[in-house]
């Protein structure tokens, strides 16, 4: 399985962030992808181990997004 999140860079503020809509609507068919299950995309069921892992991964990404290096301007 793959857990997906939308990471964004704002060139006006020179900051990285996570699109909070990722957990709701950016990936309209779900945030988890499993090539072995049709159609592939799904939302984790409430209270499931997949939901717990999805939330933990999201929190890890949030904790490191502020230290992602800023690209050099051309």
C-alpha positions, 0 to 999 in steps of 0.5 A: 500500500502507498499513503499519499499526501500533497506537499506544496512550495509557496514561492511568495513565502518561501515555505513548504506546507502540506495541503490539508485538503489531502485528507479530504478531497485532493485525491478524491478517491482516497489517500491510500493506493493498493495496486492489488485492490480495484480500483486502487484508491481508498479511504482508510476505515475509521478506527482501522490500523490503516487509519492509524498509520495514515494519521501517524505518517501525516503527523511525521510529515508535518513535523519535518516540513519546516526543515525541508530545504528551500530551493535556490532561486534562478 
